[in-house]
Amino acid sequence: MPSDLTLKTMNFVHKTILVVSRGKKGWNAGNMPVLKLTTTGRKSGQKRMVMLTSPVQLGDTWVIVASKGGDDDHPAWFLNIQDDPKVD
């Protein structure tokens, strides 16, 4: 399983590709579309943005998986949604 540092680094690189390409690259990964999910930090109250892939899309509904790379713990964005389900 990837470490927290590895996952955060991958997320940072992905966001950087989007910024550098002005949104022209980075919207697909491993044949899956990518989305930006913005939550409110459950402890900080600050907006937190993460890049996620969606293995299944049904019309306007996108499925995302809260797996944290297969770890036993939930990813922080999932815990944020539990506290405040309003997301962008």
N, C-alpha and C positions, 0 to 999 in steps of 0.2 A: 504494500500500500504506500502511496506517496506521502511524504511528510507534509506537515502544515506549511513549512517553508517552500517546498516544491509546488504545492497547490497555489500559494500566494504569488510565487514567482510566475507561474504559468498564467495566472489571471492578470498580473501586471503586464506581461509581454503581450497578451491578447488585447488588452486595452490600448497599449502603445501602438500596436499594428493598426487598430481602428483610427487612432488619432493621426498617426503619420500618413496613412492612406486617405485621410479625410472621409472615412466611412466607406471607402470603396472595397476594402479587403477585410477579412476577418469575420464574416457573417456565416461561414460554414466551417465545420470542423469534423473530420471523420464522416463525411457524407450526412451530417446532421446540421440543421440550422442552429444558429447561435442567437441568444437573446441577452439583453442587459436587464437584470433584475435589480431594482432599487428598493431596499427595505429601510426601516428606521431601527438603529441600534437599540437593543433592549436595555443596555446599561448607559450608553452615551447620549442617546436621543438624537444622534447625528445620522444623516443619510449615508447608507452604505450600498455600494454598487458592486455587483459580481456578474461575470459572464458565465452563462450556462448553456449547455447544449440541450436540445429537445429531441428525444428519440422518436416521438410520435406527435403528429399534429392532426386534429380533426376539425376542419373549418377554422374558426377563430380560437379554438381551444388548443393550447400547447401543453404537453406533458413534460414536466421536469422531474428529475430524480434527486432526492436529498440523500446522496450516498457518501459524500466526502471521500471519494476514491475507494469505496468499499470498507471504510473504517467502521468500527462499532459505534463511534460517537456521531451525533448529528452535526451537520455543518452549521456555522454561525448564522447564515442567512435563514435557515429553517427555524432556528430558535427565535430569531427576530420576528418571523412571520407568526409564530405561536403567540408572541406577546402583542403584536400589532399586525393584523392581517392586511392592512392597506399597503399595497405595493405599486410601483410603476414599472 
